[in-house]
């Protein structure tokens, strides 16, 4: 997002367990930013179809590279850690 369109989003740290979780977060930030899917996709460098499918979780075989590109654009950080086995 450009500096003039940049908004501060407040999210608690979330555990992501599916692509759908990422898609919901992306969709929420996109809507808060008042961007259409088409415009956001162009700015992210992905197709509108890709962004739509990510937000809705319709496609189960996404490119991690493209997901990370979209996450980076929307300011979503990916942090990985070893989970505790109960």
C-alpha positions as CSV (number, residue, x, y, z in Angstrom):
1,X,0.0,0.0,0.0
2,X,1.2,3.5,-0.7
3,X,2.1,5.7,2.3
4,X,-0.9,7.9,1.8
5,X,-3.3,5.0,1.7
6,X,-1.6,3.1,4.5
7,X,-3.8,2.4,7.5
8,X,-3.0,1.0,10.8
9,X,-4.7,-2.4,11.4
10,X,-4.9,-3.8,14.8
11,X,-4.8,-7.6,15.0
12,X,-4.0,-9.8,17.8
13,X,-1.5,-12.5,17.2
14,X,-3.4,-15.4,15.6
15,X,-2.6,-19.0,15.1
16,X,-3.3,-19.8,11.5
17,X,-4.4,-23.4,10.9
18,X,-5.6,-23.1,7.3
19,X,-5.4,-21.1,4.0
20,X,-9.0,-19.9,4.8
21,X,-7.6,-18.2,8.0
22,X,-5.1,-16.3,5.9
23,X,-7.7,-15.5,3.3
24,X,-10.1,-14.0,6.0
25,X,-7.4,-11.8,7.3
26,X,-6.4,-10.6,3.9
27,X,-10.1,-9.9,3.0
28,X,-10.6,-7.9,6.3
29,X,-7.5,-5.7,5.7
30,X,-8.4,-5.2,2.0
31,X,-11.9,-4.1,2.9
32,X,-10.6,-1.8,5.7
33,X,-8.3,-0.3,3.1
34,X,-11.3,0.3,0.8
35,X,-9.7,-1.6,-2.1
36,X,-11.7,-3.7,-4.5
37,X,-10.4,-7.3,-5.1
38,X,-9.5,-6.3,-8.7
39,X,-7.4,-3.2,-7.6
40,X,-5.8,-5.0,-4.7
41,X,-4.8,-7.9,-7.0
42,X,-3.2,-5.6,-9.5
43,X,-1.3,-3.9,-6.7
44,X,-0.1,-7.2,-5.3
45,X,0.9,-8.6,-8.7
46,X,-1.6,-11.5,-8.6
47,X,-4.7,-12.2,-10.7
48,X,-8.1,-11.1,-9.4
49,X,-9.1,-14.8,-9.5
50,X,-6.2,-15.7,-7.3
51,X,-7.1,-13.1,-4.7
52,X,-10.8,-14.1,-4.8
53,X,-10.0,-17.7,-4.3
54,X,-7.5,-16.9,-1.5
55,X,-10.1,-14.8,0.4
56,X,-12.8,-17.4,0.0
57,X,-10.7,-20.5,0.4
58,X,-12.1,-22.1,-2.7
59,X,-8.7,-23.3,-4.1
60,X,-6.8,-25.7,-1.9
61,X,-3.6,-25.6,-4.0
62,X,-2.0,-22.2,-3.7
63,X,1.5,-21.0,-4.5
64,X,3.2,-20.1,-1.2
65,X,5.2,-17.6,-3.1
66,X,2.0,-15.8,-4.2
67,X,0.4,-16.0,-0.7
68,X,3.5,-14.5,0.8
69,X,3.4,-11.7,-1.8
70,X,-0.2,-10.8,-0.9
71,X,0.6,-11.0,2.9
72,X,3.6,-8.7,2.5
73,X,1.5,-6.2,0.5
74,X,-1.1,-6.1,3.3
75,X,1.5,-6.0,6.1
76,X,0.8,-9.5,7.4
77,X,3.9,-11.1,9.0
78,X,4.4,-14.8,9.0
79,X,6.1,-16.2,12.1
80,X,6.8,-19.9,12.5
81,X,7.5,-21.7,15.6
82,X,7.6,-25.3,16.8
83,X,4.3,-26.2,18.4
84,X,4.1,-28.0,21.7
85,X,2.8,-31.6,21.3
86,X,0.3,-32.4,24.0
